[in-house]
Amino acid sequence: MCLAIPGQVVEWLNRDPLFASALVEFSGVRRSIHLACVPDCRVGDYVLVHAGVAICQIDEEEALRVLSTLDEAAEHDGLAPEPGS
């Protein structure tokens, strides 16, 4: 099974169409992500990321819905961190 995680573009690193990359934030963690598949996105936009590559752009509402669903699944499976830890 493959899983793509929503993240928010916070800073462009390289605008070259072939090597496009940006810092994308996931719950406070920032990673350099390849953005060649979504070269028109802007800082503040949300993208779905799989294996270090942004595969499509999504709106904020959808991104927050997916993140909420992932949080619920983690809680249900006992994978969420305990409060205060």
N, C-alpha and C positions, 0 to 999 in steps of 0.2 A: 504494500500500500504506500502511496506517495502522499505527502502532506505539504501544502503551501501555507505559510504563515503571513498574516498581514503585518506590514511595517510602514512607518511614516518616513518619507524622504526628508532629511534635515539639512543636507549640504551636498552639492555637486562636487565631485572630485575631478572628473574628466568628462568633457562634453563630446569628444570624438565619437562619431556614430558607431564605429566598430568596437571601441574600447570604453564606452560610456560606463561610468561608475559613480556612485554616490554613497554617502553615509546614510544608512537607514536605521531607524530606532525601533526596537522591539522591547516594550515594557522597561524602558530606561537603559537598555543595552544597545550600543551602536556598533554596526558592522559595515564594512565596505562591501557593497553589492553591485553586481554587473547589471547595467540598465539598458543594454543594447535593444532589448525587446520593447522597451517603453521609453524611447528617447524624448518624447514630448512631455513627460511628467515634470512637475515643478516642485520646488521645496514646499512642503506641507501636504503634498498628495500622498495617498496610500497606495501601496503596491503589494501584490501577493508574491512571496519569495519562496523558491524551492531550490535547494542545493546552491545557494549563493547567487541565484539569478532571479531577477524580478521578471515574472512571466506575464503579468498583466497589471493594469491599473484598476483600482476599485474605489468606490466612493466611501466617505468616512462612515456613513451609517452601516454599510455592509462590513467594513473592517471591524467596527466595534461589536457588531453582532457575532461575527466569527470569533473574536477574542473572548467574548462573554461565554460562548458555547464551549470553547476550549477550556476556560477556567472551570466551568461547571463539570466537564468531563474529568478534569484533574481532581476536583473535590470528590466526585463520585468514586473514582478509582483509588482514592487515598494518596494521590501523588502531590497534592497541593501542600505547600509548607504550612506548618502549624503556626497559628497566630503568636507573634512575639518571638519567633525563632529566627 
